[in-house]
Amino acid sequence: MTSTVTRNTGSTIKYVVIMAVLAGLSVLCFYAMIDRSGLLWLLCLAGGLGFAVFAFGALLVARDQAGTATCPRCQATLAEIELNHTEDPAFCDKCQAAYLVDKRVLTLLADDYVHPKPGFPAPVTSEAINWPQGCCVCARPATRGIEAKAHDGQTGTNVAVAAAGLALGGIAVRTGGGTSYTLRIPHCAEHDDGATLEIKSGNEPPLQILFRSYAYQRRFLQLNPKPTKAA
């Protein structure tokens, strides 16, 4: 199933206005350097460069991420999406259907789709993990566990996962100079690149696995649901 991606005029104008404001602040900072010296001169320089970088970022967003389309599955409106191409799968906010965009065409992914690199996220919510049967890429019988590692250099991050033995079904946590997490992910003899482990700031929980297989990711989420918050 597909739909057409069109430019959202409102989003484009919003980011162009943001870009113009940031560019104006950058110019003001550079202009203020004329009558300044020492620390104030450096502060103006840093401010001018910082605003310029953010203005350029807003320009890129206006150019590439001001698209809109209709989800082919649930008919929800998808706003501020990539106009021309997505490297990694994205998801409908309403029905969670996965899609890719290419040349302004949004295509829903087949249930058995396998991405060239890990791109389907699943949060790690417990030290004990229930793995779906089979290889995380092709679902054939798994014969080994391939290690995936993530390192958090910020010692204060709360990943909400306790230490456990390094085994298929558990996660190993090592501290000292930050925190390292190691997980063995089931693979068959033919595959060794089906998943990666990463820490994504802003997520709750921040520790997550990225799978190549869309089907495996959905089965993993069914077996490892997020804990429900108490009322």
N, C-alpha and C positions, 0 to 999 in steps of 0.2 A: 504494500500500500504506500502511496506517495501523495505529496501535496506540494504546491509551489510556494517558495519563499519570496516574499516581496519586501521592499524597503519600507520601514515604519517611519513616516515623516515626523511624527511627534518625537520619537526617540532620537532621530537624527538631529533635529533642532535642539533638543535638550543637551546633547553632548557637544554640539557646536557652540552653544552658549557657554557651557562649562569651559570649553577650550579657550574661547575668547576671553573670559574672565581671568583664567589662569595665565594666559599669554600677556594680558594687560598688567597683571601683578608682577610678572617676570620683567617686563619692560620698566616698570616703576622701580624695581629693585636695582636694575642695572643703571638706571638714570641717577638713582640716589648715590651710587658709587662715586660720582663726580666730586661731591663735596665731603667725602668721608675718607678716613685713613685708618690704618691699624685694624683693630678688632671690628669696628663698625663696617669698614670696607669689606672685610672677609665675610661678615654676616650678610651684607647686601649681596655679595657674590654668591654665597651659598643659597640665599633665598631666590635669587634670579635663576640660578641653574635648576633648583628644585622645582619651582613653578613651571619652568620651561619643559622639564621632563614630564610633569603631570599633564601639561597642556598637550604634549605630543601623544601621551597615552590616551587622552580623551579624543583626540583626532583619530587615532587608530580604532577606538571603539565605535565612533560615529561612522567610520568607513566600513568596518567589517562586522560589527555586532549589533546593528540596528535593524535586523530582519524580523519579520513576523510570518507565521504560517498557522495553519489549522492542523491539529493532531489528527491523522487519518483514522485513529482508533476511537477516540472519545469526542472528537470535534472541539476540544478545548483550544483556545487561542494561545499560541506560543509566542511570547514577546521577547525582544532583545536577544535573538538567537543569531548564530553565524549566518551571514548572507550567502557565502559561496562555498565554504568547505570546512568540515570539522575533522580534526585529526583523530579525536577520541569520541566514543559514543556519548550522546547527551540523552536526557530523559524528560518526558512530559511531566510537568508538575502535578497533573491531575491523576492520570492513570499509570504513570511510571513506565510507559512504553519507551523502549530504547530506539534511537534513530541516529542517522548520519545525514549530513547535508553535503551535496556536491553539485556545483553549477546551478545553484538556486532551486534544487529539487531536494525535498526532505523525504527520506525513505525509511520506513519502519523496518527494523531488523527482524529477520526470521528467528524462530525459536531456537534453531540449532546454529546460529551464527557464531563464528569464531573470529575474533579480531586479530590482526597481525601482531599486536602487542597487548599486554595487560591494560584493560581500560574499563572493566566493569567492577565498581567498588562494592565491598561488603564490609561493614564495621566488625571489629573484633570486640565483642561485648563481655567475654568471659575467659578465664584461664583455661577452661575445658571446652574444646571445640568439637562439634559433631560434623564430621566430614561426610559429604555425599559419597555413595559408592562409585568407584572407578577413578580413572585419570581425570584431572581437572581440565584437560584439553579435549580429549576424545571420548571419555566415559568408558573406555576399555578397562579391563582389570588393572588396578594400580599395583606396581611391583616395587616401588621405592618412594621415599619421601625426599624431595628436593628442598634444601634450606633456603628460606627467604629471610632477609634481615632488614631491620630499620634502626636507625640511631637517632635519639633525641638528645641534642646537645644542651637543652635547657633542663636543668635538674628539677625545676618546679612543675613541669607538665604533669597533669593528672591523667594518666591513660586508663585508669580504672581496671587494670588487669594485674592480678597478683602473680608472683613467681611460681613456676611449676617446672617439672622435668622436661627436658628437650626430647619429646617423643611425638609420634603421630597422634594428634589429639590434644597436645599441650603446648604451652608457649614458655620459652625460657627468657627470663629477665635478668640482665646483668647491669649493675650500677657502678658508678665510678667515672668521673669525667663526662657525665651525662648518663643516659640509660639506653641500653641496646636490647632489642627484642629479636628473637630468633624463632622461626616456626618451620616445621617440616610439612610440606604440602604434597599430597599424593599425586604421583605421575606414573605413567607407564614407561616401558623401556625406550619408546620412540620419542618421547617428549621430555624436555627439561626446562621449558620457558613458559609454563602456563600461568604463572602468577608471580606477583611481587608484593612486598609488604612496605607500607609507607605510613608516616605520621603527617596528618594534614591539620594544620592549625585552624581553629575555628569550628572544626567538626566535634560532635559529641557522640560517641567517644572519638578521639583523634586517630587512634590506631586502626588501620583498615587494610584489607587485602584487595588487590586488583587482579581480576581474572581475565583471561583471554576469552573464555567460553561464556556466552550469555546464558546458556542453559544451566551450566554448573553454578554460576553466580546466583540464579534464581533458586536452585535447589539448596544452596548454602544458606540463603536468607530464610528459607522455610525451616531449616533445621536449627538455625541460630538466630531467632528473632530478637529484636531489641527489647530489653526489659521494659515493662509498662511502668510509668511513673505513678506513685501512690497519690491519691487525691488529697 
